[in-house]
Amino acid sequence: MYRYNEFDDAFLAARNAQFRAQVQRRIDGSLTEDEFKPLRLMNGLYLQLHAYMLRVAIPYGTLSSDQMRQLALIADKFDKGYGHFTTRQNIQYNWPKLPEVPDILDALAEVKLHAIQTSGNTIRNVTADHFAGAAADEIADPRPVAELIRQWSTDHPEFQFLPRKFKIAITGSPNDRAVTRAHDIGLRMVERDGEAGFEVIVGGGLGRTPVVGKVIRDFLPRADLLPYLEAVVSAYNTLGRRDNKYKARIKITVNENGIDAVRDQVEARFNELRPLFKGVDQELLAQIEAHFAAPEFAPRDEAPYALAYANDPVFRSWADTNLAAHKAPGHAIVSISLKAQGQTPGDATSDQMRLLADLADRYGHGELRISHEQNVILPHVHKSDLPALHAALKPAGLATANIGLISDIIACPGMDYCALATARSIPVAQQIAERFDALKLEHDIGPLKIKISGCINACGHHHVGHIGILGLDRAGVENYQITLGGDGTEDAVIGQRTGPGFAYDEIVDAIERIIRAYLELREDPGETFLAAYRRLGAEPFKAALYPEAAKKNAA
């Protein structure tokens, strides 16, 4: 993990002191709320439905055990004993008191965390593959590059007032677990003639205009990455619209100007910038890479794992669902579900956070990851420790065997918290999970990604869900649209809307009809929902969703 130097510590201390003075001026009335708003947004502080909300960056999804413990302490001391992990690999505190926010920022700085650029029209928290540094399919760990981008983008003088917010995602694997094609810039590590570089994707995004990003460079050498990124953002800063915030994202810029025209401007700017870097970025990258050395993976007897797998069906189910292949023999990547049926997706209590920190120290080299799917990962666990780890997770409600299944739902906070939301998300996710748990169909259904957003801004990534649910307001009544066939991987595609929406008390039944149609229509138990949808098309599922319309059409 990256370790802050004296400059980093001094920078955070100065920023926090500055914001403390701004908060005091707001409290004593020297600043109006309108004057305070841009200042608080620069420090990740929002005003939501019921209270302020503080969004804390978890850079490229990586946490140490000490950082996780500090997040738990903050939840207890300044909030209501829990935090919410988001699809941007952040953690949100929903109930901080304004006078105490500077104290929270100081507490974060003690463990090298902050809330800078988690909001506003600037480059946001850089996200990454949550298996980074551990995945068996990885070309190289992308996190040193993500850290380089974080340092470059933080308080960059040219990019603090972009036309709109700007999001960058990076993966070091050919299998995309970072949804790179749905970001303003997506970076996928690829190899050409034995050299590692990046496929650069621009203009992706969800929200009211969902777009799959376009490849602007199919291969960019690693040494050219930072000047090329600066060229992309600089071109967007020049071309991006400022007359209409709904048309200010780079996806609109690419659509209105065309990818070729944008590429021409980027390449011209890149040729100007490249000589100015003079290799300084590569010297810094080399220093950063030294902080990301992999732990020593010592060989050990795997017999405890084999014994538990053979004799304990509960452990076997968890292992089959929640483990992923590790690059080191005898090790596994463990995904810990924050989606126990009936719970709020992405929420973790302070006790759960402390337990996860302790287990990371005991079994996982002190490292944790937060996924954009709102779960926690222990990236480096020896197989011999998995039975003990599983046993320790069970009493805390953290051993649910559902990673990638129907109850592993991505959901935004929705109208329970968010001032922008037009419908509830959390209760819908809870009810779907409980319904299929009661039906005992979850494991029979197999891999299936449901994603729910409570408004058109699509923070729940519903456009790239195998089944996407969008909550809207229709004349003061919650109405839920369904999309099918979305995919957030390297083969990204935007899901297609099925038809009229469903009322709040109808949406769970509608999802069940889709699933039962799938179970009847699949070729065999090995055919996933997404594969069946691609083979069959939308019509059989629409017929199940809207049986009355299907009868009329048949007549």
DRENLUMVEX-268759 format. One line per 2 residues: their letters; for each residue x, y, z of C-alpha. Coordinates in nm, 4 decimals, padded with zeros to 6 digits, m for minus. Example, Ala and Ser with C-alpha at 12.3 -4.5 7.8 and 13.67 -1.06 7.14 Angstrom:
<zators>
as = 01.2300 m00.4500 00.7800  01.3670 m00.1060 00.7140
</zators>
This chain:
<zators>
my = 00.0000 00.0000 00.0000  00.1066 00.3560 m00.0606
ry = 00.2540 00.5282 00.2451  00.2209 00.9038 00.2819
ne = 00.5353 01.1155 00.2947  00.5859 01.4451 00.4754
fd = 00.4379 01.6423 00.1871  00.1200 01.4312 00.1878
da = 00.0734 01.4752 00.5616  00.1333 01.8499 00.5466
fl = m00.1023 01.8876 00.2502  m00.3868 01.7106 00.4320
aa = m00.3272 01.9042 00.7532  m00.3425 02.2361 00.5652
rn = m00.6569 02.1372 00.3748  m00.8326 02.0234 00.6918
aq = m00.7372 02.3409 00.8810  m00.8701 02.5476 00.5930
fr = m01.2014 02.3625 00.5973  m01.2267 02.3881 00.9765
aq = m01.2152 02.7675 00.9388  m01.4780 02.7544 00.6645
vq = m01.7113 02.5432 00.8809  m01.6733 02.7895 01.1659
rr = m01.7640 03.0765 00.9347  m02.0745 02.8858 00.8233
id = m02.1776 02.8213 01.1838  m02.1315 03.1828 01.2916
gs = m02.3236 03.3079 00.9878  m02.0319 03.4669 00.8025
lt = m02.1035 03.2320 00.5131  m02.4485 03.1600 00.3720
ed = m02.5366 02.8043 00.2681  m02.4984 02.9046 m00.0971
ef = m02.1514 03.0422 m00.0265  m02.0581 02.7382 00.1825
kp = m02.1821 02.4797 m00.0687  m01.8860 02.4828 m00.3116
lr = m01.6442 02.4775 m00.0171  m01.8046 02.1770 00.1492
lm = m01.8340 01.9885 m00.1805  m01.4587 02.0237 m00.2296
ng = m01.4296 01.8240 00.0938  m01.6897 01.5568 00.0213
ly = m01.9677 01.7036 00.2366  m02.3211 01.6862 00.0973
lq = m02.6530 01.8059 00.2350  m02.8952 01.5159 00.1956
lh = m03.2598 01.4586 00.2821  m03.2215 01.4429 00.6595
ay = m02.8682 01.5531 00.7424  m02.5226 01.6169 00.6068
ml = m02.3473 01.3214 00.4437  m01.9689 01.2853 00.4308
rv = m01.8229 01.0827 00.1463  m01.4746 00.9465 00.2183
ai = m01.2436 00.8266 m00.0583  m01.1039 00.4757 m00.0470
py = m00.8414 00.5169 m00.3192  m00.8657 00.2363 m00.5775
gt = m01.0634 00.0398 m00.3168  m00.7637 m00.0451 m00.0951
ls = m00.7703 m00.0287 00.2852  m00.5307 m00.1377 00.5572
sd = m00.6627 m00.2992 00.8724  m00.5761 00.0150 01.0708
qm = m00.7721 00.2301 00.8262  m01.0743 00.0017 00.8579
rq = m01.0575 00.0278 01.2364  m01.0497 00.4056 01.2102
la = m01.3570 00.3994 00.9854  m01.5299 00.1960 01.2566
li = m01.4251 00.4435 01.5260  m01.5603 00.7332 01.3198
ad = m01.8888 00.5469 01.2722  m01.9236 00.5097 01.6502
kf = m01.7976 00.8508 01.7576  m01.9496 01.0749 01.4900
dk = m02.2297 00.8776 01.3256  m02.4819 00.6060 01.4161
gy = m02.2487 00.3072 01.4315  m02.2312 00.2142 01.0649
gh = m02.1031 00.3254 00.7257  m02.2215 00.2684 00.3710
ft = m01.9803 00.1416 00.1030  m02.0662 00.2746 m00.2418
tr = m02.0291 00.1816 m00.6071  m01.7446 00.4350 m00.6300
qn = m01.5351 00.2503 m00.3675  m01.6099 00.5219 m00.1142
iq = m01.7621 00.5049 00.2326  m02.0432 00.7405 00.3251
yn = m02.1435 00.8563 00.6715  m02.5062 00.9638 00.6662
wp = m02.5418 01.1454 01.0002  m02.2395 01.3648 01.0792
kl = m02.2970 01.6926 01.2635  m02.1494 01.9925 01.0846
pe = m01.9365 02.1194 01.3775  m01.7779 01.7733 01.4056
vp = m01.6888 01.7237 01.0380  m01.3424 01.8865 01.0749
di = m01.2709 01.6421 01.3584  m01.3717 01.3540 01.1299
ld = m01.1344 01.4791 00.8598  m00.8517 01.5007 01.1135
al = m00.9293 01.1467 01.2285  m00.9154 01.0286 00.8670
ae = m00.5830 01.2042 00.8142  m00.4357 01.0107 01.1071
vk = m00.4643 00.6952 00.8917  m00.3894 00.8616 00.5562
lh = m00.7489 00.8945 00.4340  m00.9454 01.1985 00.3198
ai = m01.2616 01.3204 00.1473  m01.0989 01.5439 m00.1136
qt = m01.2551 01.5354 m00.4620  m01.5267 01.2891 m00.3684
sg = m01.7688 01.5485 m00.5048  m01.7701 01.8509 m00.7327
nt = m01.6865 01.9016 m01.0998  m01.3404 01.7571 m01.0772
ir = m01.1624 01.4215 m01.1130  m01.3215 01.1948 m00.8551
nv = m01.1824 00.9014 m00.6575  m00.9972 00.6715 m00.8995
ta = m01.1503 00.3239 m00.8867  m00.9882 m00.0089 m00.9682
dh = m01.0427 m00.3819 m00.9952  m01.1139 m00.5010 m00.6402
fa = m00.8967 m00.8100 m00.7018  m00.5973 m00.5929 m00.7990
ga = m00.2640 m00.7335 m00.6933  m00.4095 m01.0788 m00.6327
aa = m00.6041 m01.1982 m00.9379  m00.4760 m01.5000 m01.1269
de = m00.5681 m01.3385 m01.4610  m00.3882 m01.0116 m01.3901
ia = m00.1184 m00.8777 m01.6249  00.0092 m00.6394 m01.3555
dp = m00.1194 m00.4720 m01.0410  m00.2877 m00.1490 m01.1600
rp = m00.2865 00.0198 m00.8189  00.0540 00.1935 m00.8514
va = m00.0765 00.3582 m01.1676  m00.4024 00.4434 m00.9894
el = m00.2006 00.6076 m00.7110  00.0000 00.8031 m00.9678
ir = m00.3287 00.9257 m01.1194  m00.4591 01.0161 m00.7737
qw = m00.1540 01.2273 m00.6963  m00.1615 01.3937 m01.0388
st = m00.5322 01.4748 m01.0234  m00.5559 01.5969 m00.6615
dh = m00.5860 01.9751 m00.6678  m00.4665 01.9832 m01.0296
pe = m00.4946 02.3564 m01.1042  m00.6446 02.3092 m01.4513
fq = m00.9057 02.0522 m01.3553  m01.0804 02.1785 m01.0421
fl = m01.3699 02.3366 m01.2347  m01.4430 02.0970 m01.5195
pr = m01.7745 02.1128 m01.7074  m01.8934 01.8227 m01.4847
kf = m01.7613 01.5507 m01.2582  m01.5050 01.3163 m01.4129
ki = m01.4498 00.9492 m01.3275  m01.1567 00.7213 m01.4071
ai = m01.1452 00.3425 m01.3611  m00.8534 00.1056 m01.4161
tg = m00.8013 m00.2687 m01.4352  m00.4864 m00.4740 m01.4785
sp = m00.6755 m00.7751 m01.6134  m00.8246 m00.8620 m01.9519
nd = m01.1399 m00.9603 m01.7606  m01.2919 m00.6282 m01.6628
ra = m01.4126 m00.6167 m01.3008  m01.3950 m00.2354 m01.2804
vt = m01.6721 m00.1435 m01.5313  m01.4163 00.0612 m01.7251
ra = m01.6450 00.1110 m02.0270  m01.8974 00.3009 m01.8163
hd = m01.6486 00.5698 m01.7072  m01.5350 00.9015 m01.8486
ig = m01.1969 00.7356 m01.8929  m01.1501 00.3611 m01.8662
lr = m00.8067 00.1995 m01.8637  m00.7654 m00.1702 m01.9432
mv = m00.4150 m00.3117 m01.9224  m00.3226 m00.5073 m02.2352
er = m00.0037 m00.6585 m02.3773  00.1485 m00.6050 m02.7200
dg = 00.4708 m00.7727 m02.8292  00.5521 m00.8517 m02.4672
ea = 00.5009 m00.4912 m02.3518  00.2293 m00.3949 m02.1045
gf = 00.0251 m00.0881 m02.1882  m00.3317 00.0360 m02.1775
ev = m00.6374 00.0322 m02.3940  m00.7805 00.3805 m02.3361
iv = m01.1591 00.4178 m02.3425  m01.3340 00.7546 m02.3288
gg = m01.6893 00.8813 m02.3141  m01.8549 00.6075 m02.1145
gl = m02.1152 00.6821 m01.8514  m02.4582 00.5950 m01.7210
gr = m02.7163 00.8412 m01.5857  m02.9862 00.9902 m01.8070
tp = m02.7794 00.9210 m02.1213  m02.6183 00.5776 m02.0819
vv = m02.3253 00.5230 m02.3171  m02.0613 00.2533 m02.3560
gk = m01.7230 00.4219 m02.3916  m01.5280 00.4240 m02.7164
vi = m01.1668 00.3188 m02.7632  m00.9557 00.6262 m02.8349
rd = m00.6231 00.4358 m02.8201  m00.6049 00.0580 m02.8506
fl = m00.2531 00.0542 m02.7071  m00.0801 00.3233 m02.5044
pr = 00.2604 00.2490 m02.3489  00.2594 00.2821 m01.9716
ad = 00.5226 00.5553 m01.9873  00.2851 00.7750 m02.1884
ll = m00.0179 00.7339 m01.9668  m00.0096 01.0490 m01.7547
py = 00.0505 01.2989 m02.0371  m00.2166 01.1208 m02.2406
le = m00.4684 01.1413 m01.9570  m00.3881 01.5091 m01.9163
av = m00.4454 01.5549 m02.2887  m00.7865 01.3842 m02.2703
vs = m00.9057 01.5883 m01.9728  m00.7626 01.9080 m02.1226
ay = m00.9474 01.8473 m02.4506  m01.2691 01.7820 m02.2605
nt = m01.2161 02.0952 m02.0517  m01.1944 02.2904 m02.3794
lg = m01.4755 02.1189 m02.5730  m01.7152 02.0270 m02.2916
rr = m02.0381 02.2202 m02.2698  m02.1079 02.4500 m01.9777
dn = m02.4470 02.5804 m02.0912  m02.6393 02.2715 m01.9767
ky = m02.5207 02.0466 m01.6927  m02.7099 01.7514 m01.8399
ka = m02.5013 01.7815 m02.1575  m02.1706 01.8594 m01.9920
ri = m02.0263 01.5084 m01.9510  m01.7509 01.3869 m02.1826
ki = m01.9866 01.1243 m02.3277  m02.1908 01.4097 m02.4768
tv = m01.8724 01.5827 m02.5939  m01.7657 01.2662 m02.7778
ne = m02.1136 01.2166 m02.9242  m02.1457 01.5765 m03.0459
ng = m01.7939 01.6067 m03.1888  m01.7311 01.2474 m03.2900
id = m01.4596 01.0194 m03.1577  m01.2256 01.1006 m03.4474
av = m01.2379 01.4767 m03.3874  m01.1864 01.4274 m03.0149
rd = m00.8975 01.1911 m03.0850  m00.7335 01.4482 m03.3122
qv = m00.7496 01.7148 m03.0422  m00.6248 01.4751 m02.7751
ea = m00.3331 01.3595 m02.9870  m00.2354 01.7186 m03.0670
rf = m00.2442 01.8127 m02.7009  m00.0571 01.4929 m02.6088
ne = 00.2257 01.5813 m02.8472  00.2557 01.9184 m02.6721
lr = 00.2472 01.7744 m02.3214  00.4613 01.4645 m02.3588
pl = 00.8007 01.6435 m02.3688  00.7065 01.8563 m02.0665
fk = 00.6830 01.5568 m01.8327  01.0523 01.4713 m01.8912
gv = 01.0150 01.1355 m01.7189  00.9308 01.2863 m01.3804
dq = 00.6060 01.0878 m01.3711  00.7977 00.7639 m01.4340
el = 01.0414 00.8427 m01.1523  00.7457 00.8993 m00.9214
la = 00.5772 00.5807 m01.0443  00.8908 00.3818 m00.9625
qi = 00.8822 00.5190 m00.6065  00.5129 00.4358 m00.5755
ea = 00.5577 00.0814 m00.7079  00.7972 00.0057 m00.4234
hf = 00.5047 00.0452 m00.1815  00.2961 m00.2194 m00.3585
aa = 00.5195 m00.5219 m00.3283  00.3154 m00.8388 m00.2839
pe = 00.3249 m01.0156 00.0534  00.5388 m01.3255 00.0907
fa = 00.3148 m01.6191 00.0036  00.4607 m01.9084 00.1996
pr = 00.3567 m02.2656 00.1069  00.1509 m02.4456 00.3729
de = m00.0465 m02.7631 00.4119  m00.3893 m02.7262 00.2480
ap = m00.5387 m03.0239 00.4325  m00.7659 m02.8155 00.6631
ya = m00.9325 m02.6629 00.3564  m00.9772 m02.9966 00.1803
la = m01.1215 m03.1549 00.4950  m01.3714 m02.8743 00.5539
ya = m01.4702 m02.8676 00.1872  m01.5385 m03.2412 00.1866
nd = m01.7313 m03.2583 00.5132  m01.9065 m02.9230 00.5702
pv = m02.1753 m02.8413 00.3096  m02.2228 m02.4873 00.4446
fr = m01.8528 m02.4138 00.4091  m01.8474 m02.5797 00.0666
sw = m02.1330 m02.3589 m00.0567  m01.9525 m02.0484 00.0684
ad = m01.6232 m02.1574 m00.0873  m01.7857 m02.2313 m00.4231
tn = m01.9545 m01.8906 m00.4310  m01.7293 m01.6433 m00.2487
la = m01.3766 m01.7477 m00.3464  m01.1815 m01.6454 m00.6573
ah = m00.8577 m01.7715 m00.8078  m00.5384 m01.6185 m00.6649
ka = m00.2107 m01.5762 m00.8509  m00.0187 m01.7545 m00.5723
pg = m00.0552 m02.1309 m00.5317  m00.2452 m02.2350 m00.2212
ha = m00.4157 m01.8976 m00.1781  m00.7603 m01.7576 m00.2524
iv = m00.9305 m01.4204 m00.2874  m01.2206 m01.4004 m00.0424
si = m01.5235 m01.1841 m00.1155  m01.7181 m01.1099 00.2015
sl = m02.0801 m01.0307 00.1339  m02.2406 m00.7201 00.2826
ka = m02.5689 m00.8468 00.1377  m02.7107 m01.0883 00.3934
qg = m03.0731 m01.1359 00.2909  m03.2829 m00.8509 00.4297
qt = m02.9870 m00.6243 00.5054  m02.9078 m00.2897 00.3409
pg = m02.6641 m00.3522 00.0543  m02.3258 m00.1994 00.1282
da = m02.3870 m00.1175 00.4958  m02.1365 m00.2357 00.7562
ts = m02.1622 m00.1810 01.1282  m01.8658 m00.0618 01.3308
dq = m01.8422 m00.4069 01.4939  m01.8322 m00.5714 01.1532
mr = m01.5615 m00.3309 01.0370  m01.3480 m00.4052 01.3408
ll = m01.3920 m00.7788 01.2928  m01.2915 m00.7501 00.9268
ad = m00.9820 m00.5545 01.0283  m00.8879 m00.8194 01.2841
la = m00.9423 m01.1010 01.0337  m00.7342 m00.9174 00.7751
dr = m00.4482 m00.9027 01.0255  m00.4907 m01.2650 01.1235
yg = m00.5392 m01.4223 00.7820  m00.4897 m01.1627 00.5071
hg = m00.1613 m00.9708 00.5522  m00.3520 m00.6698 00.6879
el = m00.5104 m00.5816 00.3508  m00.8748 m00.5275 00.2559
ri = m01.0468 m00.4107 m00.0603  m01.3847 m00.2502 m00.1208
sh = m01.5571 m00.3494 m00.4433  m01.7800 m00.1339 m00.6609
eq = m02.0332 m00.4102 m00.5945  m02.0440 m00.2951 m00.2296
nv = m01.8697 m00.5918 m00.0724  m01.5412 m00.6341 00.1183
il = m01.2533 m00.8455 m00.0089  m00.9641 m01.0112 00.1717
ph = m00.7296 m01.0448 m00.1271  m00.4621 m01.2771 00.0151
vh = m00.5836 m01.5703 00.2282  m00.4142 m01.9080 00.2431
ks = m00.6554 m02.1933 00.1814  m00.5625 m02.3585 00.5093
dl = m00.7052 m02.0538 00.6935  m01.0374 m02.0472 00.5097
pa = m01.2325 m02.2757 00.7490  m01.1318 m02.0636 01.0501
lh = m01.2080 m01.7436 00.8591  m01.5513 m01.8693 00.7615
aa = m01.6260 m01.9718 01.1196  m01.5297 m01.6246 01.2443
lk = m01.7502 m01.4512 00.9856  m02.0678 m01.6473 01.0643
pa = m02.1586 m01.4949 01.4038  m02.1241 m01.1441 01.2567
gl = m02.3619 m01.2094 00.9662  m02.0768 m01.1890 00.7154
at = m02.0676 m01.5463 00.5845  m02.3549 m01.5255 00.3358
an = m02.2747 m01.7446 00.0342  m02.4214 m01.5216 m00.2353
ig = m02.1443 m01.3390 m00.4224  m02.2642 m01.2930 m00.7811
li = m02.6076 m01.4381 m00.7080  m02.9511 m01.2776 m00.7133
sd = m02.9334 m01.1375 m00.3587  m02.5901 m00.9802 m00.4177
ii = m02.7697 m00.6668 m00.5358  m02.6103 m00.3293 m00.6029
ac = m02.8399 m00.0569 m00.4699  m02.7957 00.3159 m00.4233
pg = m02.9265 00.4750 m00.0998  m03.2366 00.5913 m00.2850
md = m03.5079 00.7966 m00.1232  m03.4166 00.6728 00.2237
yc = m03.1247 00.9184 00.2218  m03.0561 01.0890 m00.1102
al = m03.1962 01.4331 m00.1911  m03.1908 01.3523 m00.5640
at = m03.3722 01.0190 m00.5442  m03.7237 00.9784 m00.6809
ar = m03.7908 00.6284 m00.5452  m03.6740 00.3832 m00.2827
si = m03.3954 00.1387 m00.3668  m03.2987 m00.0256 m00.0388
pv = m03.6384 m00.1805 00.0457  m03.6730 m00.3194 m00.3073
aq = m03.3314 m00.4852 m00.2820  m03.4181 m00.6272 00.0594
qi = m03.7517 m00.7666 m00.0585  m03.6032 m00.9309 m00.3689
ae = m03.3315 m01.0962 m00.1596  m03.5831 m01.2184 00.0964
rf = m03.8229 m01.3466 m00.1701  m03.5683 m01.5688 m00.3424
da = m03.4204 m01.6821 m00.0129  m03.7688 m01.7984 00.0892
lk = m03.8165 m01.9715 m00.2477  m03.4768 m02.1455 m00.2078
le = m03.3979 m02.0722 m00.5723  m03.0875 m01.8555 m00.5423
hd = m02.8210 m02.1169 m00.6087  m03.0332 m02.2882 m00.8740
ig = m03.0614 m01.9563 m01.0607  m02.6837 m01.9151 m01.0602
pl = m02.4864 m01.6042 m01.1616  m02.7148 m01.3029 m01.1957
ki = m02.6493 m00.9341 m01.1380  m02.9412 m00.7161 m01.0287
ki = m02.8669 m00.3456 m00.9958  m03.1099 m00.0847 m00.8611
sg = m03.1049 00.2955 m00.8915  m03.3442 00.5274 m00.7143
ci = m03.3240 00.7982 m00.9819  m03.2055 00.8667 m01.3339
na = m02.8513 00.9449 m01.2126  m02.7927 00.5679 m01.2027
cg = m02.5636 00.5438 m00.9001  m02.6801 00.1813 m00.8709
hh = m02.5453 00.1046 m01.2232  m02.8846 m00.0343 m01.3297
hv = m02.8053 00.0146 m01.7001  m02.5374 m00.2579 m01.6868
gh = m02.7306 m00.5024 m01.4692  m02.8387 m00.8330 m01.6151
ig = m03.1639 m00.7124 m01.4638  m03.1697 m00.3392 m01.4005
il = m03.4315 m00.1563 m01.1963  m03.4806 00.2207 m01.2169
gl = m03.7089 00.3902 m00.9651  m03.8907 00.7004 m01.0891
dr = m04.1620 00.9359 m00.9725  m04.4818 00.9162 m01.1766
ag = m04.7273 01.1819 m01.0571  m04.6116 01.1390 m00.6982
ve = m04.6112 00.7574 m00.7109  m04.3044 00.5348 m00.7240
ny = m04.2733 00.3531 m01.0548  m04.0009 00.1022 m01.1411
qi = m03.8744 00.0441 m01.4929  m03.6961 m00.2818 m01.5773
tl = m03.4069 m00.3243 m01.8196  m03.2668 m00.6599 m01.9300
gg = m02.9407 m00.7791 m02.0799  m02.7007 m00.5190 m01.9457
dg = m02.3378 m00.6120 m01.8878  m02.0563 m00.4206 m01.7165
te = m01.7638 m00.6410 m01.8235  m01.5178 m00.6051 m02.1116
da = m01.8188 m00.6899 m02.3339  m02.0189 m00.4028 m02.1873
vi = m02.3675 m00.3340 m02.3190  m02.6533 m00.1156 m02.1983
gq = m02.9645 m00.3077 m02.0927  m03.2855 m00.2662 m02.2902
rt = m03.6053 m00.1339 m02.1322  m03.8808 m00.3929 m02.1301
gp = m04.1866 m00.1657 m02.1309  m04.4148 00.0087 m01.8807
gf = m04.2951 00.0324 m01.5234  m04.4336 m00.1342 m01.2109
ay = m04.5645 00.0043 m00.8833  m04.3656 m00.0401 m00.5629
de = m04.5895 m00.3289 m00.4527  m04.5599 m00.4982 m00.7949
iv = m04.1890 m00.4880 m00.8684  m04.0801 m00.7955 m00.6695
da = m04.3518 m01.0099 m00.8312  m04.2373 m00.8822 m01.1699
ie = m03.8786 m00.9898 m01.1001  m04.0011 m01.3324 m00.9935
ri = m04.1885 m01.3718 m01.3241  m03.8691 m01.2933 m01.5156
ir = m03.6718 m01.5479 m01.3151  m03.9304 m01.8231 m01.3489
ay = m03.9371 m01.7661 m01.7242  m03.5593 m01.8005 m01.7309
le = m03.5666 m02.1245 m01.5323  m03.8196 m02.2687 m01.7764
lr = m03.6414 m02.1500 m02.0911  m03.2743 m02.2154 m02.0196
ed = m03.1148 m02.4996 m02.2130  m02.9594 m02.6537 m01.9032
pg = m02.8592 m02.5475 m01.5485  m02.5237 m02.4294 m01.6823
et = m02.6766 m02.1609 m01.9052  m02.6679 m01.8322 m01.7155
fl = m02.9455 m01.5759 m01.7233  m02.7387 m01.3426 m01.9406
aa = m02.6516 m01.6210 m02.1855  m03.0174 m01.7242 m02.2066
yr = m03.1252 m01.3651 m02.2670  m02.8711 m01.3257 m02.5461
rl = m02.9852 m01.6497 m02.7068  m03.3594 m01.5902 m02.6757
ga = m03.3899 m01.2129 m02.6975  m03.6282 m01.0004 m02.4955
ep = m03.9653 m01.1276 m02.6141  m04.0051 m01.4372 m02.3900
fk = m03.9217 m01.2270 m02.0849  m04.1549 m00.9475 m02.1893
aa = m04.4311 m01.2057 m02.2287  m04.3678 m01.3200 m01.8716
ly = m04.3602 m00.9615 m01.7440  m04.6765 m00.8481 m01.9221
pe = m04.8996 m01.1585 m01.9510  m05.2147 m00.9638 m02.0398
aa = m05.0409 m00.7879 m02.3278  m04.9030 m01.1221 m02.4442
kk = m05.2558 m01.2700 m02.4488  m05.3883 m00.9790 m02.6566
na = m05.1027 m01.0099 m02.9043  m05.1621 m01.3844 m02.9326
a = m05.5327 m01.3261 m03.0004
</zators>
